[in-house]
Amino acid sequence: MHSPNRAAPDKDLVLLDLLDRALDKGVVLSGELVISVADVDLIYVGLKVLLTSVDTLHNMSAAAPLAPLNPPPESQP
């Protein structure tokens, strides 16, 4: 008898296969956390994570170069 909680054997995904797919395609995680008391924001935490392989990142950056995180300040005349 087939159990409804168990996936079919051909649908099983091994953790290693899942990690391989994530590193091959790339995964972006983004989140925010704000701690406030009496409607006053005390702590803000922003999180952005890119999980990918070095080869995939190299291929992506060759296709679309990334802007520097801290661009140099513009000189004023």
C-alpha positions as CSV (number, residue, x, y, z in Angstrom):
1,M,0.0,0.0,0.0
2,H,1.3,3.5,-0.9
3,S,1.8,5.9,2.0
4,P,0.6,9.4,1.4
5,N,3.5,10.9,3.4
6,R,6.2,9.1,1.3
7,A,7.3,10.3,-2.1
8,A,7.7,7.8,-4.9
9,P,11.2,6.4,-5.2
10,D,11.8,8.2,-8.5
11,K,10.9,11.5,-7.0
12,D,13.4,11.3,-4.1
13,L,15.9,14.0,-4.2
14,V,19.2,13.4,-2.5
15,L,20.6,16.3,-0.5
16,L,23.7,16.2,-2.7
17,D,21.7,16.6,-5.8
18,L,19.8,19.5,-4.3
19,L,23.1,21.2,-3.3
20,D,24.5,20.6,-6.8
21,R,21.5,22.2,-8.4
22,A,21.6,25.2,-6.0
23,L,25.3,25.8,-6.7
24,D,24.8,25.4,-10.4
25,K,22.0,27.8,-10.8
26,G,22.6,30.1,-7.8
27,V,20.3,30.9,-4.9
28,V,19.6,34.4,-3.5
29,L,18.3,34.7,0.0
30,S,17.0,38.1,1.3
31,G,15.4,39.1,4.6
32,E,14.9,41.9,7.0
33,L,14.5,42.0,10.8
34,V,13.4,45.0,12.7
35,I,13.2,45.1,16.5
36,S,11.1,48.0,17.9
37,V,9.7,49.1,21.2
38,A,6.7,51.5,21.3
39,D,6.9,52.1,17.6
40,V,10.6,53.1,17.8
41,D,12.9,51.0,15.7
42,L,15.9,50.0,17.8
43,I,17.6,47.4,15.6
44,Y,17.5,46.8,11.9
45,V,19.2,43.8,10.3
46,G,19.2,43.4,6.6
47,L,20.5,40.1,5.0
48,K,21.3,39.3,1.4
49,V,23.1,36.1,0.6
50,L,24.2,34.7,-2.7
51,L,24.9,31.0,-2.7
52,T,26.6,29.8,-5.9
53,S,29.7,28.0,-7.2
54,V,32.8,30.0,-8.2
55,D,32.4,28.8,-11.8
56,T,28.8,30.0,-11.9
57,L,29.6,33.3,-10.4
58,H,32.5,33.8,-12.8
59,N,30.2,33.0,-15.8
60,M,27.5,35.4,-14.4
61,S,30.0,38.2,-13.8
62,A,31.4,37.9,-17.3
63,A,27.9,38.3,-18.7
64,A,26.9,41.2,-16.5
65,P,29.7,42.8,-14.5
66,L,28.8,43.8,-10.9
67,A,29.0,47.4,-9.7
68,P,31.5,48.0,-6.9
69,L,30.0,47.9,-3.4
70,N,31.6,51.2,-2.4
71,P,32.1,53.4,-5.4
72,P,34.7,56.1,-5.0
73,P,33.4,59.5,-3.9
74,E,32.9,62.0,-6.6
75,S,35.4,64.9,-6.5
76,Q,34.0,68.3,-6.0
77,P,35.4,71.3,-8.0
